[in-house]
């Protein structure tokens, strides 16, 4: 019988990619997990896999939906609060990516709602369920720091998340708020960004997980971190 863990994490976008890779590693360490994703079938497959190792609550839905965020907050309350919130869910936008002069503004609004506004909205929704010293990991991107042509929609949404995270940390010194760049990865989103190209040279999401674990289990101050830099530093 699986026992309840004293540690609990809420991970959005956990049916595949980086979210699932992180959830799998935390499941091995017996963390209680609350996971979500828009695709119910893929989320159920992830839940079944993770449930062999730990307690898992899966709630399909879209993080842009207020009622869905309320359900996630309710699940966090039911399990006694959160040690970690990982805002991993995001969307790319059109594929291939258009230049800003041709970017459909209704789609840009959707990208911003998902990638920048919803992470803050979820923090607001679970604020009363965050345990003392809880960690908030907002998954960002180097596209939010560098002006890559063709990445104006996604990149600017991640830039907004970067600054929102920094201000959230400054306003709440009792929380550890991390904005984390996982680096390029072999994921479906990355493939959508480069349709028809071979991205097999990119690292698997699992290679970024040790850095995320370092932030979740350590005592580093709030700030911006590159996930794979931890691994590279340990090799050095």
JOGIVEN-V391965 format. One record per pair of residues at least 4 apart in sequence whose C-alpha atoms are under 6 Angstrom apart, sorted by the first residue. I is the first residue (numbers start at 1). GAP is how many residues later the second one is. D is the distance in Angstrom with one decimal. If there is no record, write none. Layout:
I:GAP:D  I:GAP:D
This chain:
2:52:5.9  5:25:5.9  5:26:5.4  5:27:5.7  7:24:5.1  7:76:5.9  8:23:5.4  8:24:4.6  8:25:5.8  8:74:5.2  8:75:5.4  9:24:5.2  9:73:5.8  9:74:5.9  9:75:4.6  9:76:5.7  10:23:6.0  10:24:4.6  10:25:5.9  10:75:4.9  11:24:5.0  11:75:4.7  12:23:5.7  12:24:5.0  12:75:5.6  12:76:5.3  12:77:5.1  13:6:5.7  13:23:5.7  13:24:4.6  13:75:5.6  13:76:4.2  14:5:4.0  14:6:4.6  14:21:5.8  14:22:5.9  15:5:5.5  15:22:5.9  15:27:5.7  15:28:4.7  15:31:5.5  16:4:4.8  17:170:5.6  18:187:5.0  20:4:6.0  21:185:5.6  22:187:5.7  23:4:6.0  26:5:5.5  27:4:5.4  27:26:5.7  27:27:5.5  30:24:5.2  32:23:5.0  33:23:4.8  34:22:5.9  34:23:4.7  34:24:5.8  35:23:4.9  36:22:5.7  36:23:5.0  36:24:5.2  37:23:5.3  37:24:5.8  38:22:5.6  38:23:4.7  38:24:5.3  40:20:5.3  47:4:5.8  51:4:5.8  51:5:5.6  61:7:5.9  63:55:6.0  64:50:5.8  64:54:5.5  73:53:5.0  76:5:5.1  77:4:5.3  77:52:5.8  81:48:4.5  81:49:5.7  81:50:5.9  82:47:5.9  82:48:4.9  82:49:5.7  83:48:5.7  83:51:4.6  84:50:5.5  84:51:4.7  84:52:5.7  85:51:4.8  86:50:6.0  86:51:4.7  87:32:5.7  87:51:4.8  88:51:5.3  90:24:5.8  90:25:5.0  92:62:5.7  95:97:5.8  95:98:6.0  96:97:5.9  97:53:5.5  98:5:5.7  98:52:5.6  99:51:4.8  100:52:5.9  111:4:5.9  112:4:5.3  112:45:5.2  113:4:4.8  113:5:5.8  114:4:5.3  115:42:5.9  116:41:5.7  116:45:4.8  118:4:6.0  123:4:5.7  130:4:5.8  133:42:5.6  134:41:6.0  135:41:4.9  136:41:4.8  137:41:4.8  137:42:6.0  138:41:4.8  139:40:5.9  139:41:5.0  140:18:5.6  140:40:5.5  140:41:5.0  141:40:4.7  143:12:4.5  144:11:4.4  144:12:5.8  144:14:4.6  144:15:4.1  151:4:5.3  152:4:5.6  161:4:6.0  169:4:6.0  169:8:5.3  176:46:4.9  177:45:4.9  178:44:5.3  178:45:5.2  178:46:5.9  179:45:4.8  180:44:5.8  180:45:5.0  180:46:5.7  181:45:4.7  181:46:5.9  182:26:5.6  182:45:4.9  185:17:5.1  185:18:5.0  185:19:5.4  185:20:5.6  186:16:5.4  186:17:6.0  186:18:5.2  191:4:5.9  208:19:5.4  208:20:5.2  211:16:4.3  211:17:5.8  211:19:5.3  213:4:5.9  214:4:5.5  229:4:6.0
